[in-house]
Amino acid sequence: MIRINCFFKASEAEAAMEKAVAAAKALTEKSLGHEGCIAYDTFCSATRKDVFMICETWKDQACLDKHSATPEFAEYVGIIQENGTLKIETFEF
């Protein structure tokens, strides 16, 4: 299995967090239906209004690669990246 933690920090633009969270929620909804998706969720920080995390777990690399190649992945990740910075951690177990 593969676990990916995507940490997001919004830019200083007024609506950046709102736009990024909306894209993350839409991506989460779509991703839950992708083959090999074991878990996928978005968590907003309880202490910082400009931070959230996407936590995802995939059956294997092939399923993750298919997910990453979908049009919705490109669209929603693009919106997220336009509105802040991402730090990604990947773990295999």
Secondary structure as UniProt FT lines:
FT   STRAND          2..10
FT   TURN            14..15
FT   HELIX           16..31
FT   TURN            32..33
FT   TURN            35..36
FT   STRAND          37..44
FT   TURN            49..50
FT   STRAND          51..58
FT   HELIX           61..68
FT   HELIX           71..82
FT   STRAND          84..92
//
